[in-house]
Amino acid sequence: MNCNYPQTNDLGASTEDELAEFSPPKLLHETKNKIFQFVDKHYTNNKRIVVVTSGGTAVPLENKTVRFIDNFSTGTRGSAAAEYPLLYIIRSLISYLACTRYFLQAGYAVIFLHRVKTLIPFRRHLDKNNSKGLSLLDIFQLNPSSGSVSITVDQSQIPQLAQVLKDYQSVQRRQMLLCVEFVTLCDYLHYLRAAAEAIQPLGRAAMIFLAAAVSDFYVPGYALPEHKIQSAHGPPVIHLRQVPKMLGCLAQEWAKKAFVVSFKLETDHSLLVRKAREALDKYKHQVVIANLLENRRTKLEVITSQDHCTLTLMKEELEGGKELEEKLIADLVVRHNQFANSDT
């Protein structure tokens, strides 16, 4: 596949001009090759592919970066969401789609674009940054004996670990997961574009799930000091520019036939649905997942141009280890199937 870069965005400005202010990462060429090879493999095998973005972007305040502005995100939602399309390869969806007579095998391959050192699929279960994660030091037990020491696994943890390991190894055998790391806003924008353009030939069989916390403001490269800002010079005056909204480019050019899902987080319930519908109208994509900061782990609004439904995680489900992302991805798989089979 060839990378044919589009020329204009939804605001009439050149896409090249929009991205020109963001220096390409050093590994862009190498990373693009990996992404395109991954897509080619699964495109040839007629698999659906989803690009999942996760974690926060950093905005450097110096060229030789010591200080930066960061968007805090541990990648909980993105890493959890990335697992479920993968697990449909090996698990039945009958529990979600009771009317379906046959085993539904969606078969998504996943490009997981994530912030360095945030949660990633499967490994998140062994990360204490995840509220449901286990600590490796708590899983293993030290068994000293005469002249030697052995390490065993806490038997009480085996059922959970065994399922995670089984799922992980199945995905690895099928080479269904490609992880791509980013740190800065520049990294993120260039890698997202590469991934979107790689999946464009799949048309409606591709999905993009934008769960990353992307910076709203940045310091242009020409305004960055070369070296560390010196505190002896007094408080710095930093002029921030607004990050161009690339969702329109993504949905209308880079991957213009893909099923695109974005997120809207608010603190005021009265704004939630209205802001989501405004985004759908402006960027012409398919779904906005809207949620409030206070209950984002237990309640989501799935909003499209045609309908609006609420997904809720009940207390007993939460206590039983169920995740809201499981319900969300089951819902999105159904919507994506309908979208992929439609000509409008």
C-alpha positions as CSV (number, residue, x, y, z in Angstrom):
1,M,0.0,0.0,0.0
2,N,1.1,3.5,-0.7
3,C,1.0,6.5,1.7
4,N,-0.9,9.1,-0.4
5,Y,-1.3,12.1,1.9
6,P,-4.5,14.2,1.5
7,Q,-4.2,17.9,0.9
8,T,-6.9,19.7,2.8
9,N,-8.8,19.3,6.0
10,D,-12.4,20.1,7.0
11,L,-11.5,23.8,7.6
12,G,-9.9,24.3,4.2
13,A,-6.3,24.4,5.5
14,S,-3.6,22.1,4.2
15,T,-3.1,19.0,6.2
16,E,0.6,19.3,5.4
17,D,0.5,22.8,6.9
18,E,-1.3,21.6,10.0
19,L,1.3,18.9,10.6
20,A,4.3,21.0,9.6
21,E,4.5,22.6,13.0
22,F,4.8,19.2,14.6
23,S,8.3,17.7,14.1
24,P,8.1,14.0,12.9
25,P,9.5,11.5,15.4
26,K,12.8,10.0,14.6
27,L,11.3,6.5,14.3
28,L,8.4,7.6,12.0
29,H,9.7,5.7,8.9
30,E,10.4,2.5,10.8
31,T,7.1,2.7,12.7
32,K,5.1,3.3,9.5
33,N,6.7,0.3,7.9
34,K,5.7,-1.9,10.9
35,I,2.2,-0.6,10.8
36,F,1.7,-1.1,7.1
37,Q,3.2,-4.6,7.3
38,F,0.8,-5.5,10.1
39,V,-2.2,-4.1,8.1
40,D,-1.1,-5.9,4.9
41,K,-0.9,-9.2,6.8
42,H,-4.4,-8.9,8.2
43,Y,-5.9,-7.2,5.1
44,T,-4.8,-10.2,3.1
45,N,-6.4,-12.5,5.6
46,N,-9.7,-10.5,5.4
47,K,-9.5,-9.5,9.1
48,R,-11.1,-6.4,10.5
49,I,-8.7,-3.9,12.1
50,V,-9.2,-1.4,14.9
51,V,-6.8,1.4,15.8
52,V,-7.0,2.1,19.6
53,T,-5.3,5.2,21.0
54,S,-4.6,5.3,24.8
55,G,-2.8,7.4,27.4
56,G,-1.9,11.1,27.5
57,T,0.3,13.2,25.2
58,A,3.2,15.4,26.5
59,V,4.0,18.9,25.2
60,P,7.7,19.8,25.6
61,L,8.7,23.2,26.9
62,E,12.3,22.9,25.6
63,N,13.9,21.2,22.6
64,K,16.2,19.3,24.8
65,T,13.3,18.5,27.0
66,V,13.5,18.6,30.8
67,R,10.1,20.2,31.4
68,F,6.8,19.5,29.7
69,I,3.1,19.9,30.0
70,D,1.3,16.6,30.4
71,N,-2.2,15.2,30.0
72,F,-2.6,12.8,32.8
73,S,-3.9,9.4,31.8
74,T,-2.9,5.9,32.9
75,G,-4.5,4.3,29.8
76,T,-7.1,2.3,31.7
77,R,-9.9,2.6,29.2
78,G,-7.8,2.3,26.1
79,S,-5.9,-0.8,27.3
80,A,-9.1,-2.5,28.5
81,A,-10.9,-1.6,25.3
82,A,-8.1,-3.0,23.2
83,E,-8.4,-6.4,24.8
84,Y,-12.0,-7.1,24.0
85,P,-11.9,-6.9,20.2
86,L,-8.9,-9.3,20.4
87,L,-10.7,-11.7,22.7
88,Y,-13.6,-12.0,20.2
89,I,-11.2,-14.0,18.2
90,I,-11.3,-16.8,20.8
91,R,-14.5,-16.2,22.8
92,S,-18.2,-16.5,21.8
93,L,-20.3,-13.4,21.8
94,I,-23.4,-15.4,22.4
95,S,-23.7,-14.0,25.9
96,Y,-24.1,-10.5,24.3
97,L,-26.1,-11.5,21.2
98,A,-28.4,-14.2,22.5
99,C,-30.5,-14.2,19.3
100,T,-27.4,-15.0,17.2
101,R,-27.5,-18.7,16.3
102,Y,-23.9,-19.1,15.5
103,F,-20.7,-18.3,17.2
104,L,-19.8,-14.7,16.3
105,Q,-16.2,-14.4,15.5
106,A,-15.4,-10.7,14.8
107,G,-11.7,-11.3,14.4
108,Y,-10.3,-7.8,15.0
109,A,-6.6,-7.2,14.7
110,V,-5.5,-4.3,17.0
111,I,-3.0,-1.4,16.4
112,F,-2.6,-0.1,20.0
113,L,-1.1,3.4,19.9
114,H,-0.2,4.1,23.5
115,R,1.8,6.4,25.7
116,V,5.0,5.0,27.0
117,K,4.7,3.4,30.5
118,T,0.9,3.4,30.6
119,L,-1.3,0.3,30.8
120,I,-1.3,-2.1,27.8
121,P,-3.5,-5.0,27.0
122,F,-3.0,-8.2,29.1
123,R,0.0,-6.8,31.0
124,R,-2.4,-4.3,32.7
125,H,-3.6,-7.2,34.9
126,L,-0.2,-7.3,36.5
127,D,0.1,-3.6,37.0
128,K,-0.8,-2.0,40.3
129,N,-1.5,1.3,38.4
130,N,-4.6,-0.5,37.4
131,S,-7.1,-0.7,40.3
132,K,-7.9,-4.3,39.3
133,G,-4.2,-5.2,38.7
134,L,-2.1,-7.7,40.7
135,S,1.4,-7.0,41.9
136,L,4.0,-9.6,40.8
137,L,5.5,-9.4,44.2
138,D,2.2,-10.5,45.7
139,I,1.6,-13.3,43.2
140,F,4.9,-15.1,43.8
141,Q,5.8,-16.9,47.0
142,L,9.3,-17.6,48.3
143,N,9.8,-21.1,49.6
144,P,13.1,-21.5,51.3
145,S,14.3,-25.1,51.8
146,S,17.6,-26.6,52.9
147,G,20.3,-25.3,50.6
148,S,18.0,-23.8,48.0
149,V,15.2,-21.3,47.4
150,S,12.2,-21.9,45.1
151,I,9.5,-19.5,43.9
152,T,5.9,-20.6,43.3
153,V,2.7,-18.9,42.3
154,D,0.1,-18.1,45.0
155,Q,-2.5,-20.8,44.2
156,S,-5.4,-18.4,44.9
157,Q,-4.2,-16.2,42.0
158,I,-4.0,-19.0,39.4
159,P,-7.6,-18.9,38.0
160,Q,-7.3,-15.2,37.1
161,L,-3.7,-15.5,35.9
162,A,-4.4,-18.6,33.8
163,Q,-7.2,-16.9,31.8
164,V,-5.1,-13.8,31.2
165,L,-2.2,-15.9,30.1
166,K,-4.4,-18.1,27.8
167,D,-5.8,-15.0,26.1
168,Y,-2.5,-13.4,25.8
169,Q,-0.8,-16.4,24.2
170,S,-3.7,-16.9,21.8
171,V,-3.4,-13.4,20.6
172,Q,0.4,-13.6,20.3
173,R,0.2,-16.8,18.3
174,R,-2.1,-15.1,15.8
175,Q,0.0,-11.9,15.8
176,M,-3.2,-9.9,16.3
177,L,-1.7,-7.1,18.4
178,L,0.7,-4.4,17.3
179,C,1.8,-1.9,20.1
180,V,3.1,1.5,19.0
181,E,4.5,3.8,21.7
182,F,4.4,7.6,21.8
183,V,5.4,10.3,24.3
184,T,4.8,13.7,22.8
185,L,1.9,15.3,21.0
186,C,4.1,15.3,17.8
187,D,4.7,11.5,18.1
188,Y,1.0,10.9,18.6
189,L,-0.3,12.9,15.6
190,H,2.2,11.5,13.1
191,Y,1.7,7.9,14.3
192,L,-2.1,8.3,14.3
193,R,-2.0,9.6,10.7
194,A,0.2,6.7,9.6
195,A,-2.1,4.1,11.2
196,A,-5.2,5.8,9.8
197,E,-3.8,5.9,6.2
198,A,-2.6,2.3,6.6
199,I,-6.1,1.0,7.3
200,Q,-7.8,3.2,4.7
201,P,-7.9,0.4,2.0
202,L,-10.1,-1.6,4.4
203,G,-12.8,0.9,4.0
204,R,-15.8,0.2,6.3
205,A,-14.0,-2.9,7.8
206,A,-11.7,-0.6,9.8
207,M,-12.5,1.1,13.1
208,I,-10.7,3.9,15.0
209,F,-11.2,4.1,18.8
210,L,-9.8,7.4,20.1
211,A,-9.4,6.9,23.8
212,A,-6.2,8.9,24.2
213,A,-6.1,12.1,26.2
214,V,-4.8,14.6,23.6
215,S,-3.3,17.9,24.6
216,D,-5.4,21.0,23.7
217,F,-2.5,23.4,23.7
218,Y,1.2,23.2,22.6
219,V,4.3,25.4,22.2
220,P,5.3,25.7,18.5
221,G,8.8,24.4,17.7
222,Y,10.1,27.8,16.7
223,A,9.2,29.2,20.1
224,L,11.0,26.4,22.1
225,P,14.3,27.3,23.8
226,E,17.1,24.9,22.9
227,H,18.1,24.2,26.5
228,K,16.5,23.8,29.9
229,I,14.6,26.9,31.1
230,Q,16.7,28.5,33.8
231,S,14.9,29.4,37.0
232,A,17.5,32.1,37.7
233,H,15.9,34.1,34.8
234,G,12.7,34.4,36.7
235,P,9.2,33.0,35.9
236,P,9.0,32.2,32.2
237,V,6.3,33.6,29.9
238,I,5.0,30.7,27.8
239,H,2.7,31.4,24.9
240,L,0.5,28.3,24.0
241,R,-1.2,27.7,20.7
242,Q,-4.3,25.6,20.3
243,V,-3.8,22.2,18.8
244,P,-5.5,21.9,15.4
245,K,-8.5,19.5,15.6
246,M,-7.4,16.6,13.5
247,L,-10.7,14.6,13.9
248,G,-12.1,16.1,10.8
249,C,-9.0,15.1,8.8
250,L,-9.1,11.6,10.3
251,A,-12.8,11.0,9.6
252,Q,-13.0,12.7,6.2
253,E,-9.6,12.1,4.6
254,W,-7.0,9.9,6.3
255,A,-9.4,7.0,6.9
256,K,-12.6,8.5,5.4
257,K,-14.6,5.2,5.2
258,A,-13.6,3.9,8.7
259,F,-15.9,3.6,11.7
260,V,-14.6,6.4,13.9
261,V,-15.3,6.5,17.7
262,S,-14.3,9.6,19.7
263,F,-14.7,10.5,23.4
264,K,-16.2,13.5,25.2
265,L,-15.5,14.0,28.9
266,E,-17.4,16.7,30.7
267,T,-18.1,17.8,34.3
268,D,-21.5,19.4,33.6
269,H,-24.2,16.9,32.8
270,S,-26.3,19.6,31.0
271,L,-23.5,20.0,28.4
272,L,-22.7,16.3,27.8
273,V,-25.2,15.2,25.1
274,R,-25.2,18.6,23.3
275,K,-21.4,18.7,23.1
276,A,-21.4,15.2,21.7
277,R,-23.9,15.9,19.0
278,E,-22.1,19.1,18.1
279,A,-18.9,17.0,17.6
280,L,-20.8,14.5,15.4
281,D,-22.2,17.3,13.3
282,K,-18.9,19.1,12.9
283,Y,-16.6,16.2,12.2
284,K,-19.0,13.8,10.4
285,H,-17.8,10.6,12.2
286,Q,-19.9,7.8,13.6
287,V,-19.9,7.6,17.4
288,V,-19.2,9.8,20.4
289,I,-18.8,8.1,23.8
290,A,-19.8,10.8,26.3
291,N,-19.2,10.5,30.1
292,L,-19.0,12.6,33.2
293,L,-15.8,12.8,35.2
294,E,-17.5,11.7,38.4
295,N,-18.8,8.4,37.1
296,R,-16.8,7.6,34.0
297,R,-15.9,4.1,35.3
298,T,-19.6,3.1,35.7
299,K,-21.6,5.0,33.1
300,L,-21.3,5.9,29.4
301,E,-23.5,7.5,26.9
302,V,-23.2,6.1,23.3
303,I,-24.3,8.8,21.0
304,T,-24.7,8.6,17.2
305,S,-26.6,10.8,14.7
306,Q,-29.5,8.4,14.9
307,D,-29.7,7.3,18.5
308,H,-28.5,7.6,22.1
309,C,-28.1,4.8,24.6
310,T,-26.7,4.5,28.1
311,L,-24.4,1.8,29.3
312,T,-24.2,1.3,33.1
313,L,-22.1,-1.0,35.3
314,M,-24.1,-2.1,38.3
315,K,-22.6,-2.3,41.7
316,E,-22.7,-6.1,41.8
317,E,-21.1,-6.2,38.3
318,L,-18.3,-3.9,39.5
319,E,-17.7,-6.0,42.6
320,G,-17.7,-9.1,40.4
321,G,-14.8,-7.8,38.3
322,K,-16.8,-6.8,35.2
323,E,-15.6,-3.8,33.3
324,L,-17.7,-1.2,31.5
325,E,-15.4,-1.5,28.5
326,E,-16.7,-5.0,27.9
327,K,-20.2,-3.7,27.5
328,L,-19.0,-0.8,25.4
329,I,-17.0,-2.9,22.9
330,A,-19.9,-5.5,22.6
331,D,-22.1,-2.5,21.6
332,L,-19.6,-1.1,19.2
333,V,-19.0,-4.4,17.5
334,V,-22.7,-4.6,16.7
335,R,-22.8,-1.0,15.4
336,H,-19.7,-1.6,13.4
337,N,-21.2,-4.7,11.8
338,Q,-24.2,-2.7,10.8
339,F,-22.0,0.1,9.5
340,A,-19.8,-2.2,7.5
341,N,-22.8,-3.9,5.9
342,S,-24.4,-0.6,4.9
343,D,-23.7,1.4,1.8
344,T,-24.8,4.7,3.3
